[in-house]
Amino acid sequence: MFDIGSAVVLGLVLTGLVTMVHTLVVGPGPARVKVLVCLGVAVVVVLLVAASDFAHQQVVLDRSLDTLNFWSQLVVAILLAGLASVAWEGLRAVKNVGSNQ
């Protein structure tokens, strides 16, 4: 069965990842550093939570975080970084409503 919620989330994550790659390729220096820091923090946080006692309670796509291997946890971190990028761009766009650029 087609789940529209998962498709929307994956679309948002894809948008975030494209934005992050675009920033890495053509963005200014400080923006590139922000993208790398965002990716690094996402990886560290996911691996830290996966190694903690709370990993069994963190469920991603119907699987708890402690049942995922390292590479799957890395994919989750990249997805979270992409979602954070979308949220950041959305916040920036809403904040700039009404101002000339």
N, C-alpha and C positions, 0 to 999 in steps of 0.2 A: 504494500500500500504506500502511496506517495505521501510523504509528510511535509507539508508546506512550511512548517516551523523550522525544520532542519535545513530546508533549501534556503530560507531567508537568512538564517544564521551563517550558513556557508557562503552565501552571496556577500554578506557584510564582511566576513573574514577575508574573502578574496579581494574585496575593495580595499580593506585595510592593508593587506599584503602588497597589493599593487601600489598603493600610496607610499608605503615604506620603501619599496624598491625604487620607485621614481625619485624619492627624496635622496636615497643613497647614490643614485646615478647623476642627477642634475641639481640636487639641492645645495645650499650653502653649507659651509663647514660646520657651524653649530647645529644645524638641523641633522646633518649626518651623524654627529656624535649622539644626539638625542635618540635617533633610531637604533644605533648600536647599543646604547644604554638600555633602551626599552627591551630589546631582544635579550640582552644579557640578564636583566632583572627577571624577565619572564621565565627564562630557563632555570635560574637559581631558585626562584620561588616554587616552581612546579616540582623540581627535584627535592627541595627541602620539605615540602608538604608530603610528597610521595614517600619520603623516608621517615615521616613522623607517625605518631600514633593515630592521627586524624585522617590518614590516607584512605582508610576503608569507608569513611563517611563522605569523601569527595567523589561524586559520581559524574563521569563525563561520557556521554553517549551510551548510557546504560551499563558502564563498566566502572568499578571503583578504581581509584588512582593507584592503589597498591597492587592491582592485578595486571597493570600495564608494564611492559618491559621498557628499557631505557629509551629506545627509539620512538616508541609510542608516546612516552612522556615528553620527548622532545617535540613531537608533532603537536601535542596539546599546548606546549609552551608557545610554539609558533602561531597556533590558532589564537591563543589568548593575546599575544602581541599584536596580531592583526586586528582583533576586536578592539583592543585598547587604542589602536591607531584610528579606527573608524570613530570611536567615541571622542577622541581628542579633536579630530577634524570637524566633527559635528558640533562640538562645543565651541570651537574657534569660529565656525560659520555663524552660529547663533549669536555669539558675542559681537560679531561685526555687522549685524543687521542694522541697516540705516546709516552706516558710515561709508564714505567714499574711499575707494582704494585705487 
